[in-house]
Amino acid sequence: MLIDVLTLFPEMFSGVLGTSIIGRAREKGILDINLINIRDFAKNKHKQVDDYPYGGGPGMVMSPQPLFDAFYHLLEASPTARVIYFSPQGKTLRQEMAEKYANMSHLILLCGHYEGVDQRVIDRFVDEELSIGDYVLTGGELPSMVFIDCISRLIPGVLGSSLSADDESFSNGLLEYPHYTRPQVYQGLKVPEVLLSGNHKEIERWRKKESLRNTLKKRPDLLEKANLDLEEGRLIDEIKNNK
């Protein structure tokens, strides 16, 4: 996958994109991420990329010229690239959306700043606006990093195991079950006996039940939308009856 990031602050990305899973994926050539400084496309003497808003009001607005030229440059080589603009007005990013984006070959991410970008940029180039939550940040760089981390781990070869992403929270509409590792007893706290039994059928049942228990306790709203099978329905009844 190729991801182009249009930003005023490319230096913000160095730690996130150069370490851990994303860093290794880039080294392997699975992910190709280009950080593009919007100021490089500004034609004025001082490389200014913002201006006062028409109609008055607080703050500044990112000017159309540098962004138009940046998009012309990128889309000339790849006219079918998907353009995403991070904005509190966008749809909230969800796991099923991340799975869709992970199957795309080229994404262009626009990181806004100040009061946002000139609407003509959005109208001309942006395919969709995304948000990572109902709150306001100083710019689109942090949402962009969250987005890259979220989708990159779904790309084949990025995680160590192809099954790693299949069993996680939200992958099946539910929260994940608890995890344990050695030692079996730590400061009097024990690992559940079923996980030590070697009985894979019982372990699978326990994990499914604990996933449902976690979801019921922490995010009951997810259960309202989940398509539960008969076994999961029985397990929910057991949990509600404290069994």
Residue, then its C-alpha position, 0 to 999 in steps of 0.5 A: m500500500l502507498i500512503d501519501v500524507l499532506t501535512l504542515f508538520p512532517e516531523m511529527f510522524s518520525g517516531v510513529l512511522g519509524t518504530s515497532i510494527i509500522g517501522r518494520a512493515r516499511e522496511k519490508g516494503i509492505l507499506d510505502i508512506n510518503l510525508i509531503n510538506i504542504r509548504d513546499f507547494a506554496k508560491n509566495k515568498h514566505k511559504q505562507v499557507d494560510d490566510y484570514p477567512y472571508g466574512g471575518g471570524p477568529g483564526m486562519v484558513m489553509s489557502p487553496q493554492p498550495l493544496f490544489d498544486a499538491f493534489y495536482h502533483l499527486l493525482e497526476a501519477s495516480p488519479t484513482a487514489r482515495v483522498i481522506y481529510f481528517s475533520p471533526q465533521g467527518k464520519t467516525l472511524r470504525q473497524e469495518m471501515a478500516e478493513k475497507y481502507a486496508n484493501m486499497s492500494h493508494l491513499i492520500l491523507l490530508c491533515g488540516h490545521y488552523e480553522g481548517v482548509d478552504q472549502r474549495v479544496i474539499d469540494r474538488f479533491v476530498d472523497e470523504e472526511l473522517s474523524i477519530g472521535d467527537y472532540v477537536l484537535t489542533g490538527g489532522e496529524l494525530p488522527s492521521m497517525v491513528f488511521i495509519d496504525c489502524i489500517s496498516r495492521l490489517i494488511p497481510g504481512v504487517l502483523g507477525s501472524s495472519l490470525s492476529a487481527d482476526d480475534e481482536s476487539f471489534s473484529n467480530g462486533l464484540l470486545e476481546y476476551p482477557h489474556y494471560t501469560r506466565p507465571q500461573v500464579y502472581q501475587g496470589l492471582k491465578v490464571p483461569e484453570v480452563l486455559l491450563s487444561g489443554n481442552h481447546k473446545e472448552i478454551e474456545r467456549w471460555r473465550k467466547k463467553e468472556s468476550l460476551r461478558n466484556t462487551l456486556k459490561k463495557r460496551p452493551d451498545l455493541l450487543e444491540k447491533a451484534n448478530l449473535d448465534l444460538e450458542e452466543g445467545r445461550l452464553i449471554d443468558e448464562i452471564k446474566n444469570n451469573k453462571 
